[in-house]
Every structure is written in structure tokens, then in C-alpha cells.
Amino acid sequence: MSKRELIEAILKLNHTAALEFLEKFPESDLRAYLARISGIQPIAWLPQVVHSRPPLHLRWI
């Protein structure tokens, strides 16, 4: 992938990244970063984990 393609792929996965910021990095760093964020799974499982806990019972004193 070219540097431009790497940046475009990163921007698709990380919507908070700024184009001007990414352009400062060499291709090797962009490639490593893209590999890292490509392996991140969305946290859609989080509500299932939270709901699988027993309810918390609070007592007011």
C-alpha cells in the first residue's frame, strides 16, 4: 500500500485521526499502526458483560 492508501485505511477505522497528523509519519509507522487498529474488535460485547453480572443491591443507611 502507498502512504496515501495507508492513511485512507486508517481514517476509515479511526475517525478521530487528523489527515495532517498522519501525513507526518513514515509509511512503516503507518503500516504498523494500521495493523494494530485493524485487529481491534468493537466493544459491542460490553453490554452483554455488564448485564451478565448479578444486580447490585444498595442499601441506604
Secondary structure, 3 states (H helix, E strand, C coil): CCHHHHHHHHHHHCCCCCHHHHCCCCHHHHHHHHHHHHCCCCHHHHHHHHHHCCCCCCCCC
